[in-house]
Amino acid sequence: MPSLLKPRPVKNSLLVVVTSDKGLAGALNANVLRKAETLINADQSGKNRILLTVGKKAHDHFERRGLSIRQSFSGFGDHSTLEQTMPVADLVLEGLLAGEWDEVEAVYMNFRTTLLQEVAAKKILPAARES
């Protein structure tokens, strides 16, 4: 079974928190950050949380709280290109394959319609087959 599909015991978990760079998004950033904080504080499993932030608001939020951030990315804007986002994907995949972390979770705003956006928190790696 490929490494990206194989479940394993979780000692280290990468949490990717995605926000905007600016605060012009209303409650979007606050809701994402609140959900990420809830995940971090509610975790009683003893696993080590490693933070990767996408967006200046996430970086600033966790830096003010003194949490260690593995790496931060910003400057993507509304319409990102593959070349801009590849460094994020490369870091996530390389760390998983090298054993730096055993799972990857993401917290982000899921845009459903103009009137409905919801915070999503999902385990993205190792990938699971959807039924």
C-alpha positions in Angstrom: 0.0 0.0 0.0 1.4 3.5 -0.9 2.8 5.6 2.0 0.1 8.2 1.5 -2.7 5.7 2.1 -1.2 3.6 4.9 -2.5 4.4 8.3 0.1 4.4 11.1 0.3 5.2 14.8 0.2 9.0 15.2 3.0 10.5 17.3 3.3 13.8 15.3 0.4 15.6 13.6 0.8 18.5 11.2 -2.0 21.0 11.5 -2.3 23.2 8.4 -4.3 26.4 9.2 -5.5 28.5 6.3 -6.5 32.1 6.7 -6.3 35.3 4.6 -3.5 37.7 4.7 -5.7 40.7 5.6 -8.6 41.1 8.0 -11.1 42.2 5.4 -12.9 38.8 5.5 -15.3 39.4 8.4 -15.6 36.4 10.7 -13.8 34.1 8.3 -10.4 34.3 10.0 -11.8 34.4 13.5 -13.8 31.2 12.9 -10.9 29.3 11.4 -8.6 30.3 14.2 -11.2 29.4 16.8 -11.6 26.0 15.3 -7.8 25.4 15.1 -7.4 26.5 18.8 -10.2 24.1 19.8 -8.5 21.2 18.0 -5.1 22.1 19.6 -6.6 22.5 23.2 -9.0 19.6 23.1 -6.4 17.0 21.9 -5.8 14.6 24.8 -4.1 11.9 22.7 -0.6 13.1 23.6 0.4 13.5 20.0 2.8 16.4 19.1 1.1 19.1 17.1 3.2 20.8 14.4 1.8 24.0 12.9 2.0 25.1 9.3 0.2 28.4 8.6 -1.1 29.7 5.3 -2.0 33.3 5.5 -0.6 36.2 7.6 -3.6 36.1 10.0 -2.9 32.5 11.1 0.9 33.2 11.4 0.3 36.3 13.5 -2.3 34.6 15.7 -0.2 31.7 16.7 3.0 33.7 17.0 1.3 36.0 19.5 0.4 33.0 21.5 3.9 31.7 21.5 3.2 28.5 19.6 6.0 27.1 17.4 5.2 27.3 13.7 7.1 24.9 11.4 6.7 27.2 8.4 4.4 30.0 7.2 3.2 30.9 3.7 1.5 34.0 2.7 0.8 36.2 -0.3 -1.5 33.9 -2.3 -4.4 36.2 -3.0 -7.8 35.2 -4.2 -6.6 33.3 -7.3 -3.4 31.3 -6.6 -1.4 29.5 -9.2 0.0 26.0 -9.0 3.5 27.5 -8.8 2.6 29.5 -5.8 1.0 26.6 -3.9 3.5 23.8 -4.8 5.9 24.7 -2.0 3.1 24.1 0.6 2.2 20.8 -1.0 5.8 19.7 -1.3 6.5 20.5 2.4 3.4 18.6 3.5 4.2 15.5 1.4 7.9 15.4 2.1 7.4 15.7 5.8 4.9 12.8 5.8 7.0 10.6 3.6 10.1 11.4 5.7 8.3 10.5 8.9 8.4 14.1 10.4 4.6 13.7 10.9 2.2 10.8 10.8 -0.9 12.6 9.7 -1.9 15.9 8.2 -5.1 17.8 9.3 -6.3 21.1 7.7 -8.5 23.8 9.0 -9.9 26.2 6.5 -13.1 28.1 5.4 -15.2 26.0 3.0 -17.0 28.3 0.6 -20.3 26.7 -0.3 -22.3 29.7 -1.6 -22.0 33.5 -1.3 -24.3 33.3 1.8 -22.9 30.1 3.3 -19.3 29.6 4.3 -18.4 27.0 7.0 -15.2 26.1 8.8 -13.9 22.7 7.8 -11.5 20.6 9.8 -10.4 17.5 7.9 -7.7 14.9 8.1 -6.2 15.0 4.7 -3.3 12.5 5.0 -2.9 9.6 5.1 -5.6 9.6 2.4 -8.6 7.5 3.1 -10.9 6.0 0.5 -14.3 7.6 0.6 -17.2 5.2 0.5 
